[in-house]
Amino acid sequence: MATIKDVAKQAHVSVGTVSNVLNGKTNNRKLVKQVEDAMEQLAYYPDVRARNLKKTTNSLVGVIIPNLENADCLAFLSAVDKKLRENNFDIFLKVSQNNYQLERKGIEQCLEHHVNGILVYSPFKDNVTYLLQNTPIPSALVSEYASYNFTGDVTTISYDKALKQALEHLKSKGFHNTGLIMESGLVYENNFFDIYQKYYPKAENKYVQTVDSNQESGFISAFSMLQKHPEIQAIIISDYQLAKGAIKALKMLNIQDIYLIVIKESNWIDDDVDIDAQISISFQKIGANIADRLIHSMTKSKTHESVAKKFEAQFIQEKEKPVILNKVVAPLRFELVDSPAARALVMYSKIYTRETGNKIEFDIKTYNQLEHDLYNQKSHRDPYYDGFLVDIAWMDGFADQGILLPLDHVQQKYPEYFHGFLTNMLSEYGVYKGKLFGLPFISGTQLLFYQKDLFEDKMLRYNYRLANGEELLPPENWAQFNLIAKYFSREFNPNSPVKYGISNITGQNISTTISFLNRLWAYNSDVFDTNGNVIINNKNSLVALKNFKESYLYASHNQATDTWEKVAHEFSTGDVAMSVLYNGDAVDINDFSKSRVAGNIGYKLIPGLSPVLGGWCLSINPFGKNIEAAIQFILWACSNENAIPISLLGGSTLRNEYYEHSDLDNVYPWKSLLKESFPISKKRVIPDTVQGYEQSDKIYTTIISKELTKLINGEIDEKTTLINLDNNINRFITDHDQTKIP
C-alpha cells in the first residue's frame, strides 16, 4: 500500500508539500495537479484515522442508536446520515443493542476518535450522557424521557396524548379488555401504565406483557396472552417488529377479530396489512431535526443556543374507504397531455373499470395538440371527450369561453372531499372568479437537482475555490448557477468529470419561456405590471436575458430537450451536473433501473427562489354525453385515497397526506422540499386587461418563446430580443382587442 512518502517521491516534491495539498494549504495549482496525479497513479488514500488523531476536530460525527432491527431506528439513522452527508460530515456509528454498558462504551469510543460531534439516541431513562458534560464536543440527545441535566440539544418523544386518544377510541368501540405488549421501559418507566390504568383500572398487570423488541417476542407474548385471556378484544403493541410476531400468532390461532393498534411510523405499504390503527411518529423528521441542531452547534458554535424540542405522536384511526361514489355506468373518453402522470392514470384506471364496470379510453396528446383541441371546443362544442387535462395557466381563458363545466355543485355535495389539499393549492389550480372548474391532478413546482458527489468531492471543491475564490456549493442565485455550470462543462474545464454543467430546455415552446421567467422574476422584472402594461423592455430584464443566454453555453448542443421530461432524461444519463426540473417530470431520475444518478441526487429550491407554478387539473366537457359519470371518475382519480399509488406509478399530487408520509421519501427524496417550493411559486399571469383576449396565453407559448429561440440561436442579441418582445406583445394586444370575449 502506497504511503505519503511514495506520493512525494512520485510527484518530485517533499512530504510537507504533499501534506499541504491534502490539507488545502496551498494555492499553487501546478503543485496540486502534480500531487493529484501521483496519488491517482499510486492509488493512494490518506489514513483518515491517523489524520483525525492529529486534529482536534474532523468530519466524523459519532452516532449511537439502540439497534439496527427496529424500523424506527433505521428511519432515524437514514435521516441523520442524509443530513450529515449533505453538510460534508461522516458517521462514526455505534449500536448499543439496548444495553446501558454498550451505550457508555459507544460514547467513550467516540471521544477517543476525536469526533466533531456526538448524537445519542438513548432508550434509557438514566442514560450515560453525563460523560459529555465536561467535554467541549457538541452533542445532542434523543430520548423518550425528559432530560433536565443534559446541556446540549434535546429531542423528547412523547406518546401520552396519542395513547389517551387510542384508549378513548377503544372505549368508544365498546372494547373493555385491552392488552399491552411493550418494551418494559415504555410501560413502567414512561407514563404508559399509569395512563392505561385510568381507562382499565381493574386490569392491573394481567393484560400487560413486557418484552424485548423482536418478532419472536411478539409472537410468544401474543400467543400466550390470548391463550390465557381469550376475552381480550384489542392489543396495543409498542413497535412493528413485535406486531409482526403478534400477527403471526393471531393467524396461527385463527383469531380474526382482535383490534390491533401499533406504535410505528406511518408507512403506506404496511398500513394496509392487518393493522387497525396506529400511534405514529416520524423518526425521519426527528432524525432530520436533531441532526440539523447538531450541525448548527458544530458549525456555528459561537451563536448556537441549545434547545429542547418535543415531538408528539399522533393517533391515526382506520383509513377511509376508497372513493367509489354512485357507480354511474357509462363509457368515458378523456384527452390527456403526454406526461408521466397521464401514463400513470391510464394504468391505474383499470382498477376503476374493474370496480365500476366503466370502460375508459384515453387519448394522449402533445401540449400544443391538446391546447389546439381545447380552443376548438368554443366553436365546435364537440361531445367526443367527456373530460380533459387542463394546464392551470389555461384555466382562466377556457373558463371564460364556456368550454369547462363549473363544478361548484360537486364541492357543495362532497365538502369533506376537498379537505386535505396543500394550503391554497385548490384555489390556485382549479378556481377561477370564485368558481371551481377543475380538480388538481398533476402538481407542478420546480426544484434544482444536482449530482451530490460533484459538490462533495474534496479536490473538485478545492480547485473551484482556487479558480473562483468561493466555496463550491449548490447555487443560491442565477449568477452562481452559471459560474458552477461553466466549471462543470468540459468545453471550458477539461478536467470536469461530467460533460455538461446543465441540461436546458430547447426549442420554441412554453418550457423555454418558463426557463426565462425563472430569471426574469429573480431579477425583479416581469412581462406585465399590475395595471396590465407591457414592461418587459427594461434593464433588469436585460440582465436576466444575458444570464439566460449564457446558460446555454454550458448545456448539450446535440440534444433535442424540448420538454421537461427530456431534460430529466438527459440529467439521468449522468453527463450533466445540474438541472432545474418540475417535480412531475422528475419521477424517474431516482429509479436505479432507469437513471445513472439514482442515489446520488441533491436537491434544493431553485436559484433566485422564483419557480413558475405549473400543473394540471382534470376538468369536464360541458358538451359531453356522460357528465355525471365523468364527474364520478375525476373524483376518484383525484381522491386522497388514490394520491399515493398514482404518485408512485409516475404521477404527482397536491394531497397533503402524500407529503406527510416520510416512508415514501426513498422514492422521491425531494418530496418534503416541494411543500416549501409551492408557496413561493407564481403562475404566469395574463392581466385582467388582457385576459379576455382570444388565445391570450399565446403571449407565453409562442411570442416570447419565438424571440428567445432566435436569441439562443444567435440570430439576434439581447437588446433586440427585448425590443421585439415589447413590440410583438403590444401588437398582439392591439390586434386582438376586437376579439375580446364578452
N, C-alpha and C positions, 0 to 999 in steps of 0.2 A: 504494500500500500504506500502510495506516494506521501511524502512529508512536505512541510513548508520549505525545508532546505532544498528538496528536489525541485520545487517550483522556482525558487530563487535561482538555482543553477540553470534551469531550462530557460528562464527569462533573462539571464545575464544581469541580475540585479541582486541587491543584498536582501537578507531575510527581513530586515527592518522595512525595506521598501514594500515587500510583499505584505507585511503586516499592516502598513499604512493603507495600502489599496483595499485590503479586506475590511478595514475599519472605516473606510470612506474619508481618509485624512489627506488625500492628495487631489489636486485639480489638474494634474498633468495627464491629459487624455492619452498621450502616446505611451506613458508608463502603464496606465490602466489596461490598455489594449495588449501590451506585452505580457502582463501578468495573467490577464484573462485567457489569452491563447495558450500559455504554459499550463494553466490549470485544466483547460479542456483537453490538451494533449495527454496529460498525465492522469486524467480522471480524478483530480484532487478535490476533496471536500473537507472544509475546515472541521476540526474537532469541536463541536458546539459545546460539549460539557466542559472541556478544558478551558475554552474561552469564557464560559459563564463563571467558572470558579475564580477567574482573574478580575471579574467585573462585579460591581455592587448591584447592578441591575441587568436584565436581559429580556428577551422576548417571551420567556416561559412564564406561564401563569398556572399555578397549582390549583387543581380542581379535585375536590374529594366528594364522592357521591356514595349513597348507601349500597347500591347494587347495579348490575347490568341486566337483570332479568325483568324487572318491573318496567312496563311500557312508559309509565310516568317519568321514571328516572332517565330512560333513553330519550324521551322527548325533551326533557330538561337539558340533558347533555348536548343534544343536537343543536338546540338554540344557543347555548353558551358557546359551543365550538364555532358556530357560524359567526356570531358577533365578534369573537376574539380574532378569528382569521381575517375578517373584514378590516380589522384595525391592526393587522400585522403582528398579532400575538399567537403563540403556540401553546397547546395544552400539555401540562405535565399531570397525567391522570392517576389518581389513587382511588381504589374502591374499598370501602370499609366493611362490606358484607354485613351491614347492620351490627357491627361489632365495635364496642366502645374503644377497646385497645387498638384495633386496626385504624380507627379514626384518628386516635392520638399519634400513632406511628406515621400515618399519612401526612399529617401536618408537620411533624418533625422532619420527614424526608423532603418536604417542600422547602423548609427553611435551610436544610443542608445544601440544596441545589440552588440557593440564592435566587429563587423565583421572583418575578417582578410584582406579583400579587397572588393572593390566595382566596379561593371561593370554596366555602364549605356548605354542603347540603347535608344537614345532620338530622337523623331520626330520633335523637336523644333529647330529653328534657334538660338534663345536666350534661351538655356537650363539653368538648375539650377546647373550646375557642379561647379559654383563658391563656393558652400557650401563645396567643397572638397579641396579648395586651401590652407586652413590653418590647415589641418589635416595630420598627418603622415601616415595615412592609404593608401596603394597603391590603385590606381584607374585607370580605363580605360574607354574610351568613343567610342561609335559607333554613327555616325551621317551622314546625307546627306549634311551637311554644314561644311565648313572649320571652325575650332575652334582654333584660334591662342593664346588664353589665358589659355587654359587648359594645365596643366603641366604633366599629365600622358600620357599613350599611347593612340593614337587616330587612329581610322579607319574611313576613309571617303568613302562614297559610291557615285560614280559619274555615272549619266545616260547620260551625254551630248553627248558623242561620239556616243553611240548606238542610241539615239534619232535622231541625224542628219542622221545616216545611214538608219534608218527606214523611215524618211521623204523623203530621196533621193529615196529609194526603191518605195515608193508610187507614187512619181512624175514619176519615170520611167515606172510605170504601167498605167500612164495616169489618176491617181486619183487627181482631182482638188478640191474636197470638203472633208476634213478630220476633224472629230470631236475629242474632248478630253473629257474623263470622268475621273477625277482625284481628289485626295485629294487636298485641297486648298494650303497646304504647298508646294506640289510638283509644282503646276502650277505657283504660283506667288512669293513665297519666294525663290524657286530654279530658274534655268535658263530656265525651260521648255517653258514658254510662249514666252520669247524672241526668243528662237530657232524656235519655231512654227511659229512666225510671219515673220521670214525671208523667210520661204517657202510658207506661206499663208498670205501675207500682207493685203489682202482685207477681210479676215475672221473676223478680230477683235475678239470680245468676243462671237459672236452669236453661234459658234460651240463648245463652251467651257462650260462644266458643272463641278462645284466643289462640292464635296460630302464627306460624312463620309464613312469610309471603311466598307461596309457590302453589302450583296447580295441585300437587299431590295432597297438600294440607287442606286445600279447598274441598277436594273430593272426600277425604276422610271425615272432615268436620260436618259437611252437609249430609253425608250418608248416615253417620252415627246420630246426628241431631234428629233427622227425620224418622229414623228407626225408633228412637226413644220417645219422640214427641210428634206423633202423626197429626196432632191438632194444629201444628204450625201452618199459618196461611201465607206468610211473607218472610223474606230474609233480606237483610241489608248486609252487603259484603264490601270489604274495605278496598279491594283492588281487582283488576280484571284477571290477573293470574289466578287468584283464589276463585273468582267467579267461573272461570273455565272448568276448574275442577268440580265446583258445585253443580254446574250444568250437566257435566258427565254423570254425576251421582243421580240427579233427577231423571235423566234418561234411562239409566240402568234400573232405577226403582219404578219406572213408568209413571212418574208423577208429573202431571201437566198443568196443575192449577196453582202452583206456588208463584207468588208475585215477587220478582227479583228487582232489587234496587242495588246498583253497583256504584261505588265511588271510582270514577275513571274520567280521563279526559275524553270529551265527546269525540267520537270517531264515526264518520258517516257509514263506513262498511260494517263495522262491528255493531253499531247501534240497532240494526235491524235484526240481530240474531239473539233470540232467547232472553233479552233483557227488557224489562217493562218500563223502567225509569232509571235516572242517573242522578248522582250528586257529582257535578262536573266542575273541574277547574283546569285551566290551560297551563300545563307545565312548560309549554313552548313560550307563552307570554311571561311566565315567571322567570324562566331562564334568560330570555332576552332582556328583561328589565334589570335583573340583578347584574348581568354581565355589563350592561351599559353603565350602571353605577360604579362598578369596579374599574372599568376602563377610564371613566372620568376621574376617579380617585388616583389612578396610576399616571395619567397624562396631564392632569391639571391639579396637582396636589395642593398648590398654594391657594386655590379658590374653592376647592371641594369641601362640601359640608355633608357629613353622613346623615342619612335619613332612614326612618323606619317606615315601611310600607306594608299594608295588609292586603292580601288577596282573598276575597270571599268566594267560596264555592257557590255554585248555582244548582238549584233543584230543577231538573228537566223531566217533565211528565211524558206520558206516551205521545208518540208522534201522531199528528193529524192524518186522517185517511187521505189518500190521493184524490185530487180534484177530477172526478168524472161526474159531471152535473146531470143534465136531463137526458143524456144519451139520445139526442136528436139524430136520427139516422138519415144521412144524405151524402152522396158522393161530393167530394170537395176538390178544388183545384187552387193552388197558391203559386204566386210568382215571387221568387226569391233572388237576392243578389248572390253571385258566386262568392262564397266565403266559407271558412271552416265551420262557422255556426250553422249556416244553411245546410251543409252536408251532415252535420250532427243531427239536425232536426229531421232530415229525411230518414236517417237510420232509426232514430228514436221514435218516430211517429208510428212505426209498426206496432208498438205497444198500444197506442191509441186505437188503431184499427182492430187489433185483437180484442180489446176490451169493449169497444162500442159497435163494431161492425162497419164503421165508416171507412170507406176507401178514400185515400187522399193522394192526389197527384201533385207533383211539384215540377215547375219549370225553373231552372236556374239560369239566370241571365247575367251579362256583364253590367257594370254600373251604368254605362251610357244607354244600353238597351232597356234596362228597367226604367230609367228616368224618361226615356222617349215614350215607352208604353204608357206610363202614368200621365204624361202630358196629353197623350191622345185620348185618354179617358174623358176629358172635358167635352170633346165633340162627339166621340163615338158612343159613350155610355155603354160600353161593352160588358155584358154579364159573364163573359167567358171565365174570368177569375173570380173566386169568392173572396180572396184577400191577397195582400201584398206585404213584402218587407219594404218599409219606407225609411229612407235616411232622415234623421231628425232635422237636418237642415232643409229638407223639402216640406216639412210638416206644415209650416205657415202658408206657403203658396198653394199647396194641394188642398188644404182645409178650406181656404178662401174660394177655391174653384169648385167646391162641392163634390170632389171625387173620393173623399174619405167619409165613412159613416161616423157620426158622433156617437160616443159610447157612454154618455153620462148616465143613461138608464141602467147600464151594466154596473157602474160604480155604485149607484143607489141600491141596486138589488143585492149586490155582494160586497158590502162595505169592508168586511174583515179581510177579504181577499187582497185589498190594496194596502194593507199594513205590511210593513217589513221590507219596503224598498229603501235603498240608501237615501239619506236625507236630501230632500229637494229634487231627487232624480226623476220621480214620476212626472212632476210638472215640467222639468227640463226636456224630457223625452216625448211625452205623449199629449201634452196640454197646449192648446192654442186659444187665446182670448177666453180663458176660463173654462173651455170645454175639452173633454177627453176625446182624442181621435186615434189613439194607439196604445198598445201595451208594450212596455220596454222589453226587448228580447235580446239584442246584442249590445253589451256595454262597450264604450269606447273612450279610453283616455290614453295618453302617451307616456311612455317611460323611456329612459335611456338605458340600454343594455350594453354590457361590455364584457370582454373576456377577463375574468378576475386575475388569472395568473400573470397577465401582462403588467398589471398595476401592482402586483406583489413581488415580482422578480427584483432582487436587490440590485443587480447590475443594470437592468433597464431603468430603475428608479435613479440610480447613481448617475448614469450617463445623461438622463433627462435633466437632472439638476445641474450638471455641468453645462449642458447646452443652453438651458433656458432660465437658470437662476431661480427656479422654484420647484416644489415637490411634484412628483407625478401622482396626481390624484384624479379621480373622475371629475370632469369639468363642472363648474358652477355656472359659467356663462358661455356665450357662443364664441367669444374670442379664445377662451381656453380650449373649447371644443375643437376649433380649427388648428390650434397650436399642437394639441395632442394628436389629432388626426394626421398632421404633417409628420410628426415624429414616428408614427407607426406606418407610414406609407413608404414602401421600399423604393419608390421612384425618387424620394427625397432623402431617405435614410436607408442605405443599402444593408445595414445591419438589423433592420426591423425583422422580427420573427414572423410577421404576417405581411401579406401583400399590400393590403389597403387599410387606411386609417378608419374609413367609414363605409357604410353602404347607404346610398342615397336613392331617393325616388327619381325616376327619369321620365321624360315624355310629357306631352300636352294633356294633362288630366288634373282632376281635383286634388290628388295627393301631392302633386308638385306645388300647388297653391298653398296647401296646408303646411308644407315644409317651410315655405316662405313666411307664412303668417306666424309661425313659431318665433322667427327672428323679428318680424315687424312689431309684434306686440311686446317682445322683450326689450326692444329699443324705444318703447314708448311712442309708437306710431300706430296708425290704423288706416283702413281704406276709407271709412266714413267717420265724421264726427257725430256727436249726439243729435245734431239737427239734420242729419242726412246729407251734408255737404261732402263732396269728394275731397279728401285731404292727403291723398297718398303721396303726392309730389312734394316732399319736404326733406330736410337734412337728416332727420332720424331714419327716414325710410331709405335714404341713400346709404347710410352706414349698414343698415340691416341687409340691403341688397348686395353690397360688396361682400359682406360676410357669407351670405347665401351662395354667391357665385364662387367664392374662393373654396368653399367646402367641396365642390365638385372636382377640384384638383386632386383630392385625396381619396376619391372613390374609383371603383372599377369603371373603365370606359368601354368595356366589351359586353356588359350585361344589360339586358332589357328589363330593368326593375321598375315597371310602370304600375305596380300595385304594392301595397304594404306587405302582402303575403310573400311576394317575390323578394322584397327586401329582407324579410325574415329568413327566407330560404338561403339567401346569399350569406347572411350572418351565420347561419348554422353550418356553413361549409368550413368554418374556422379560419378563413382567409381574411377576415375583417375584424378590426379591434373593437369598434363601437357601432351602434345603430340606434336611432330613435324609432320606436315601433308602437303601434296600437296594441293593447293587450289582447284584443280579439284576433289579431293576426300572428301573435307570438306563441300560439298553442303548441307548436311542435319543436321549438328550439331547445327545450329541456328533455326531449324524448331521445334516449340513448340509441334507439334503432333508426333515428332519422337525422340526428344532429351530432356534429363533431364537437360542439361546445357544451353539450349537456353535462351538468355537474360542475361547470366552470363559469357560470353566468353571474355577473354582478349586475346590479340594477339600482337606479336612483331616479329622483324627479328630474325632468329634462332641464337642460341649461336654460337660465332665464326665467324658469317657473312660468312658462307660457304655453301649456298644452292646449290644443284645439279639441274641444269636446266633439266626439263622434258617436256613432252608434245607430241602431235601427229599431224601429217598432214594428210589430205586427198589427196591421190595420185591415179594415173590412171594406170591400167594394159595395157601395150603397145600391149599385145596379145588379148585384149578384142575385142568383135564384135561391140560394140556401143560406140566408143571412144568419138565422138563429143557429144552425149547425156550425157555421164558420165562427161565430162568437164563442160557442162552446169549445171549439178546438183551440182558439188562441188563448182562452182562459186556462186550458190545460197546459199548453206549451209554455206559457209564461208564469206558471204557478210556482209557489215556493217549494213544493214537493219535488218538482222536476228540475229546479235550478241547478242542483249539484250534478245529477247524472248527465244532463245535456252539456254542462260546462266541462265535465271530464271527457266527454266524447269529442270536444272541439269547440263548444260554444262559449259564451260568456254571459254574465248575468248582472243585474243590479239588485238582486235579492240579498239582503243583509246577512242572512244565515250562512250563505256560502262564504262570506268573508270572515265569519266568526269561527269557522272550522279550521283550526290550525293543523289538523291531520292531513288536510289537502295541500299543505304547503310543499310537500315533496314533489307534487306535480307542477305547480306554479308557485315557486318560492317567493315571487314578487307580489303575490296576491294581496298581502296586507298593506303594501305601499299604495295600491290603487285607491284605497279609501282616503289617502292624503292627496292624490292627484285629481280625483273627481271634483272636489270643491274649488280648486284653482283653475279648472279647465273652463274655457269660454267657447261658445258657439261662434261660428262665422255668421254674422248678423246682417240681414238686409233691413235697413232702417224703415220706419213707418212710411216715410215719404216715397220710398221705392218699392215697398213690399207688395203692393198690389199689381205691379207690372207683370205681364205675361213672361214666364220663364226668367224671372229676376235672378235666380241662382246661377244663370249663365255668366254673371259677372265673375263668379269664383271658378266655375267649372271650365269656362272657355276663355274669356277675355284676359284674365290675369295669367292663367297657365300658358296661353299662347305667347305672350310677351316674355314670360320667364324662360320658356324653352328657347326663344330666339337669343336671349341673353346668354344662356348656358352654352349654346352652340357657337357663340362668338359673332353672331350676326349684328348685334347692337351692343352699345355699352350701357352702364348703369343709369346714367342721366337720361339717355334716350328712352330707356325702358320706363322710367317714371313719367316722362312726358307722354309717352304713348299710352300708358295706363290711365293717366288723368284724362287725356282726350277721349279715349275709347269708352271709358266708363260713363263719362258725361254724355257722349254721343248716344250710347245705349239708352240712357235715361230719357234723353230728348226724343229719340226715335220711337220709344215705347210709351210715351205719355198718352197717346190716344188709345192704347190698348189696355189701359188700366182696368182691372176687374172692379165692377161696381160693388 
